[in-house]
Amino acid sequence: MSTPSCCRIILTSLLLGATLTGASGESTRTTFSDRIVFNRNQDIYLLNDDGALFRLTDTGDNGLPVVSPDGYMIAFSSRRDGDSEIFLINSDGGGLWQLTDNDAEDTSPTWSPDSRRIAYSSDRDGDFEIYVTDVYGRNQRRLTRDPADDLTPAWSPDGCSIAFVSERNGPREIYLMDPDGAQVRRMTEDSANNCTPKWSVDGTEIIFFSTDAGSWRSVICVLEADGADQRQLLHGSTMRATDSPE
């Protein structure tokens, strides 16, 4: 029996860790490890593989959670101090600590595969750039340097590349760079806005949303990690993909 199209879209979007906005305007960000985390009504929830559900936050406007590859920590953004900052919390809900602390917007965290570093977007220097920090909030470094916005980093499973979105050549396109910011290369080149890159589990493909200019209609696309064979997977007329800070 075939799966209804609406179910395929929902399942695919969850597996990609996408931000979905439905008719109610409530957004959910879901990221898979051996657990599922999501945000609802400005709080972070954890769903274990045994079906147990836990609410991990009860203060501030929290979003964009992502589980560390080792499963022990969750990185997320929060506006509990007035602007968006990056926080960590243990997966059991304890040990909350703040990684960034400035008057800028710090958002869209992504884990290195060894769970020791976090890349994120910040506009602390005037426009959105990609930064990296260790899990203690030390050694924060800027990876990209371009007048255009660089957004939503996604670390590859092998740790060798970071995918991100940039407006440096007009529409939002997918780019790759080395973890130290070197060797920036453009992966997509078309008139659409391409955003929210995610890696396949084996690291051979990059999945992303593509939205026609002037339209909210999005499709889910995939391309090989070397930039070859870009193709469309699914239509998603009810979904909105965003690279803007929350």
Residue pairs with C-beta under 8 A, 6 or more apart in sequence:
3 11
8 234
9 234
9 235
9 236
9 238
9 239
10 20
12 220
12 233
12 234
13 20
13 220
13 236
13 239
14 30
14 32
14 36
15 32
16 196
16 198
16 207
16 220
17 29
17 30
17 31
17 32
17 66
17 198
18 29
18 30
18 196
18 198
18 209
18 239
18 241
19 27
19 28
19 29
19 64
19 196
19 240
19 241
19 242
20 27
20 28
20 239
20 240
21 27
21 239
21 240
21 242
22 238
23 238
26 40
26 41
27 39
27 63
28 38
28 39
28 40
29 38
29 39
29 63
29 64
29 65
29 66
30 36
30 37
30 38
31 37
31 65
31 66
31 67
32 67
33 67
33 68
33 69
33 71
34 49
34 71
35 46
35 47
35 48
35 49
35 67
35 71
35 91
36 46
36 47
37 44
37 45
37 46
37 47
37 56
37 65
37 66
37 67
37 74
37 76
38 44
38 45
38 47
38 65
39 45
39 62
39 63
39 64
39 65
39 76
42 60
42 61
42 62
42 63
43 55
43 56
43 57
43 58
43 62
44 55
44 56
44 57
44 62
44 63
44 65
44 74
44 76
44 89
45 53
45 54
45 55
45 56
46 53
46 54
46 56
46 74
46 91
46 93
47 53
47 54
48 54
54 92
54 93
55 93
56 74
56 89
56 93
57 76
57 78
57 89
59 80
60 78
60 79
60 80
60 81
61 78
61 79
61 80
61 246
62 76
62 77
62 78
62 79
62 80
62 87
63 76
63 77
63 78
63 246
64 76
64 77
64 107
64 108
64 109
64 246
65 74
65 75
65 76
66 74
66 75
66 76
66 109
66 110
66 111
67 73
67 74
67 91
67 111
68 74
68 75
68 111
68 115
69 111
69 112
69 113
69 114
69 115
70 115
71 91
72 90
72 91
72 115
73 88
73 89
73 90
73 91
73 115
73 135
74 88
74 89
74 90
74 91
75 86
75 87
75 88
75 99
75 109
75 110
75 111
75 118
76 86
76 87
76 89
76 109
77 84
77 85
77 86
77 87
77 106
77 107
77 108
77 109
77 120
77 245
77 246
78 84
78 85
78 87
79 85
79 246
81 101
83 102
83 103
83 104
83 105
83 106
84 105
84 106
84 107
84 245
84 246
85 98
85 99
85 100
85 101
85 102
85 106
86 98
86 99
86 100
86 106
86 107
86 109
86 118
86 120
86 133
87 96
87 97
87 98
87 99
88 95
88 96
88 97
88 98
88 99
88 135
89 95
89 96
89 97
90 96
97 137
98 137
99 118
99 133
99 135
99 136
99 137
100 106
100 120
100 122
100 133
100 137
100 140
101 137
102 122
102 124
103 124
104 122
104 123
104 124
105 121
105 122
105 123
105 128
105 245
106 120
106 121
106 122
106 124
106 131
107 120
107 121
107 122
107 245
107 246
108 120
108 121
108 151
108 152
108 153
108 243
108 245
109 118
109 119
109 120
110 118
110 119
110 120
110 153
110 154
110 155
110 162
111 117
111 118
111 155
112 118
112 119
112 155
112 159
112 179
113 155
113 156
113 157
113 158
113 159
114 159
115 135
116 134
116 135
117 132
117 133
117 134
117 135
117 179
118 132
118 133
118 134
118 135
119 130
119 131
119 132
119 143
119 153
119 155
119 162
119 179
120 130
120 131
120 132
120 133
120 153
121 128
121 129
121 130
121 131
121 150
121 151
121 152
121 153
121 245
122 128
122 129
122 131
123 129
123 149
123 245
124 131
125 142
127 146
127 147
127 148
127 149
128 149
128 150
128 151
128 245
129 142
129 143
129 144
129 145
129 146
129 150
130 142
130 143
130 144
130 150
130 151
130 153
130 162
130 164
130 177
130 181
131 140
131 141
131 142
131 143
132 140
132 141
132 143
132 179
133 139
133 140
133 141
141 181
142 181
143 162
143 177
143 179
143 180
143 181
144 150
144 164
144 166
144 177
144 181
144 184
145 181
146 166
146 168
147 168
148 166
148 167
148 168
148 169
149 166
149 167
150 164
150 165
150 166
150 168
150 175
151 164
151 165
151 166
151 172
151 195
151 243
151 244
152 164
152 165
152 195
152 196
152 197
152 243
153 162
153 163
153 164
154 162
154 163
154 164
154 197
154 198
154 199
154 206
155 161
155 162
155 179
155 199
156 162
156 163
156 199
156 203
156 225
157 199
157 201
157 202
157 203
158 203
159 179
160 178
160 179
161 176
161 177
161 178
161 179
161 225
162 176
162 177
162 178
162 179
163 174
163 175
163 176
163 187
163 197
163 199
163 206
164 174
164 175
164 176
164 177
164 197
165 172
165 173
165 174
165 175
165 194
165 195
165 196
165 197
165 243
166 172
166 173
166 175
167 173
169 186
169 189
171 190
171 191
171 192
171 193
171 194
171 213
172 193
172 194
172 195
172 243
173 186
173 187
173 188
173 189
173 190
173 194
174 186
174 187
174 188
174 194
174 197
174 206
174 208
174 223
175 184
175 185
175 186
175 187
176 183
176 184
176 185
176 187
176 225
177 183
177 184
177 185
185 227
187 206
187 223
187 227
188 194
188 208
188 210
188 223
188 227
188 230
190 210
191 212
191 213
192 210
192 211
192 212
192 213
193 210
193 211
193 212
193 213
194 208
194 209
194 210
194 211
194 221
195 208
195 209
195 210
195 211
195 241
195 242
195 243
196 208
196 209
196 241
196 242
196 243
197 206
197 207
197 208
198 206
198 207
198 208
199 205
199 206
199 207
199 225
200 206
200 207
200 222
203 225
204 224
204 225
205 222
205 223
205 224
205 225
206 222
206 223
206 224
206 225
207 220
207 221
207 222
207 233
208 220
208 221
208 222
208 223
209 218
209 219
209 220
209 221
209 236
209 239
209 241
210 218
210 219
210 220
210 221
210 232
211 217
211 218
211 219
211 241
216 240
217 235
217 236
217 237
218 236
218 237
218 239
218 240
218 241
219 232
219 233
219 234
219 235
219 236
220 232
220 233
220 234
220 236
221 230
221 231
221 232
221 233
222 230
222 231
222 233
223 229
223 230
223 231
224 230
